[in-house]
């Protein structure tokens, strides 16, 4: 079997901002969509964990990679632009994904960074507003401007849509706070089959 490869892009300003914040505009990434997997592989490493609504692919892919290595096509074969189209969908998706990431026991480094960072930020807000404002500004700068440039194929990922980076700056803190809350909720309600 071979894993798939997707080319990520947004269809409009909102989805382009989400793409830049997550996968990177114009980037290609290894994915399960587009994968060609022999039935025998499922017999050997098992199916997706049924207790997860999301992140089940991360668990399964980890097992696949341990057994078979990273088998990916050279070129992206699938275009992916199916991002949430409004803020409510974004928050629901990231909360659900974050909760299930904890339940799946994957990406634990990222989970711990979010929990420590945002817990510390809340403490700093309570203690010293001036320092908190500086940290939030730096967060916006790093996650809202530098990270989309780093993730995207071109540093000028927004050149055909100047509204997208403005949306990215407005979305980034909402997304990151929602992930933090999803991670916390995942730990509080942790379950494993």
N, C-alpha and C positions, 0 to 999 in steps of 0.2 A: 504494500500500500504506500501511498504518498499523500502527505498533507496538501491542502490547497494553498493558494496564494491570492490575496485580494489587493486591489488597488483602491485606496480610500480617497473619497472626495465628497464635498457637500454640494447640494443642488441649489441652495439659496444662501443668503447671508447667515441665517440662524444655523443651518446644518453645516455650513462651512466653518463657522466659529467652533461648533462642537467637534468637528473633525480635526481642526487644528489643535484643540485642547486635549484630544484623546489619542488618535492614531497618527495625525499629521496629514495635511493636505498633499495629495500626490504621492504618498508613501505606499509601498507594497509591504504586506505583512503575511506571515504564515498563519493560516487559519484552518479550521475544520470545514467550513463551506468550500466546496470545490475539491474536497479530498476524494481520492479513489482508494477504498479500503476493502480488502478481501474479507469475506465472512470469517475465514479462519482466524484473522487477527482478533475479532470480537470473542471468539471461542478461547483464545489464548489469554487475553488481558481483561476480558469482561466488557460489560456495557457501561453506559453512563449511569452515575448514581441517581436513582429515582427520587431521592429525598430532596434534591436541589432543583430550584426553578431556574437558576442561572449558575454559572461557574462549573457546571457539570462537565463542560467541554475542557476546562482547564485541568480538572482531575484526570479525565480520560487521556488527554494529550500528554500529561506528565507520564502516565503509564506507557503510552505508545512510544514516547521518546526514549524512555529507559530501556524498552525492549528492542526498538528498531532504529533509534537515532532520529535526527531531523531529516526527513525525506521530503524535499520541497521542489516544485518545478522552478525552472530558471526565471520565467517571466510570470507576471501576474495574469491570471486567467479569468478572474471575476472582478467586476467593479462593484464596490460597496459604497452606497450613499444613503442607507436606510437609518438615519439618525432620528431621534425624537424631534417633533416639529414645534413643540412649545415647552415652556418652562415646567408645567405640571408633569408632562411626560418625561422630561429630563430628570426631575427630582424623584419621581417614582422609579424610573429605571436605575438610577445610581444608588438609591436606597436599597432596592431589591438586590442588585448586583453586589453591593458591599456586604449586606447581611449574608448572602449565600457564599461569598468569598470566605468569610469567617467559618461558616458551617462546613465548607469544603476543605478547610485547612490549607489553602493555597495563598500565595502572595503575602505570607505572614510578616515579612519585613516591611512592606508597604503599609499593612494594617497597623503595625506597631508605631511606625513613624507618624501616621495620621493621628492615632490616639494620643501619643505623647505630645506632639506638636499642638494640636487643638486644645488639649487639656491644659497645657502650659499657657497657651494664649488666653484662655478663659481666666486663668489665675492672674495673669499679668494685667488683663483688663480690669479685674477687681482691685488690683494693687496700684497700678500706675498707668493712667490713660495715655499719657504722652508716649511712653515706650510702646504701648499696644498699638497706637496709631502708626508708629514707625514700622513695627513688625507687619502690620496689615498692608501698609504701602509696599514694603519689600515683597510681601506675598503676591500682591497684584503685579508688581514688576516681574517677578520670577515666573509665576504660573500663568499670568495673563498676557505677557509680552514675550519674554525670553523662551519659555517652554514651547509655545506654538511655532516659533521660528526654528528651534532646535528639532522639533518633531517633524516638521513639514519638509518636503523635498526642496522647496525654494524658500529662502529667507523672506521673500516678498510674496508669500502665500496669499496675501490679501489684495494683490495688485489689480485684479479685475473687480474687486468688491470692497471698497473702502469702509463700508459699514460693518463688515464681519469682525475686524479687530475691536471695534467698539462693543459689539455684542459679546465677544470673547471676554473682555474685561468685566462686563456685567455678569456673565455666567460663572466665571471661575470660582468666586467665593461661595456662591450658592451650591455649586457642584461639590466643592471640597467640604463644605459644612455638612452636606447631605451624606457624603461618603463617611465622614466621621460619625455621624449619628447612626448610619447603617452598620458600621463596624461595631459600635457600642451595643446596638440592639442585637447584632449577631452573637456577641459574647454573652449577653444577658439571657438570650433565648437559645443558646447553643444546643443542638441536637445532632446526633449521628446515628445512622442505621447500623 
